[in-house]
Amino acid sequence: MGINISHGANRYGQIYRSASAVAALGHQLAYVLKPSDWRTVQHLFGGKRKSDDTLISPKQARQIAAALRKAAGHPKMSADGALDAAEFATAAALAADLGEPWSWS
């Protein structure tokens, strides 16, 4: 099972990751982010997404992008985790800049 995230850089405008890869990133995020930043992203990475399809408002996408950028720059993030966090942050920021919902399905 995988997760498609909108506003990505592939030719379909998406990011695709396996559910296990997203969960692994979530573990790293929980470790490196301040509690307030973790609460901002936890619903996506905490392993308990509310539904198969998640729409995130542009305002919330901007907050998530900021938290993910902090994580991407953290020295305790793995290289792969930092790349994923940065890619997700870029997608979230793009959705926010366009005033569009950011979707995870």
C-alpha positions in Angstrom: 0.0 0.0 0.0 1.3 3.4 -0.9 0.5 7.1 -0.4 0.2 9.6 -3.2 0.9 13.2 -2.1 -0.1 16.1 -4.3 2.0 18.9 -5.6 5.1 16.7 -6.0 7.8 16.9 -8.6 7.1 13.7 -10.6 5.5 13.9 -14.0 2.1 13.4 -12.4 2.6 16.2 -9.9 2.8 13.8 -7.0 5.1 12.2 -4.5 4.6 8.5 -3.9 5.9 6.7 -0.9 5.0 3.3 0.7 3.1 3.5 3.9 6.0 1.9 5.7 8.3 4.7 4.4 6.0 7.4 5.6 5.7 5.7 9.0 9.5 5.5 9.2 9.8 9.2 8.4 7.2 9.8 11.1 9.4 8.1 13.7 12.3 10.3 12.8 10.1 13.5 12.8 8.8 12.6 16.3 12.3 12.3 17.5 13.8 15.6 16.1 10.8 18.0 16.2 9.8 20.1 19.1 6.4 18.8 20.5 4.5 21.8 19.0 6.0 21.1 15.5 5.3 17.3 15.9 1.7 18.1 16.7 1.5 20.0 13.4 2.4 16.9 11.4 1.5 14.0 13.6 -1.9 13.4 11.9 0.0 12.6 8.7 3.0 10.7 10.0 1.8 9.2 13.3 0.4 6.0 11.7 -3.2 6.9 12.4 -4.4 9.0 9.5 -8.1 9.7 9.9 -9.0 8.4 6.5 -7.5 7.1 3.3 -8.0 10.5 1.7 -6.7 13.6 3.6 -7.1 17.1 2.3 -5.1 19.8 4.1 -6.0 23.4 3.8 -3.4 25.8 2.3 -3.0 27.5 5.7 -2.3 24.2 7.4 0.0 23.1 4.5 2.1 26.2 5.1 2.5 25.3 8.8 3.4 21.7 7.9 5.9 22.9 5.4 7.6 25.0 8.1 7.8 22.1 10.5 9.1 19.7 7.8 11.8 22.2 6.8 13.0 22.4 10.4 13.2 18.6 10.5 15.0 18.4 7.2 17.7 20.6 8.6 18.1 18.8 11.9 21.5 17.1 12.3 20.0 13.9 13.7 17.8 13.3 10.6 19.0 10.5 8.4 20.1 11.6 4.9 17.1 9.9 3.3 14.7 11.3 6.0 16.0 14.8 5.4 15.5 14.5 1.7 12.0 13.2 2.1 11.1 15.9 4.7 12.4 18.6 2.3 10.5 17.1 -0.6 7.3 17.0 1.4 7.9 20.5 2.6 8.3 21.8 -0.9 5.1 20.1 -2.0 3.2 21.5 1.0 4.5 25.0 0.3 3.6 24.8 -3.3 0.0 23.8 -2.4 -0.1 26.7 0.0 1.3 29.2 -2.5 -1.3 28.1 -5.1 -4.1 28.4 -2.5 -5.0 24.7 -3.2 -5.7 21.9 -0.7 -2.7 19.5 -0.3 -3.9 16.0 -0.7 -2.7 12.6 0.7 -4.4 9.5 -0.7 
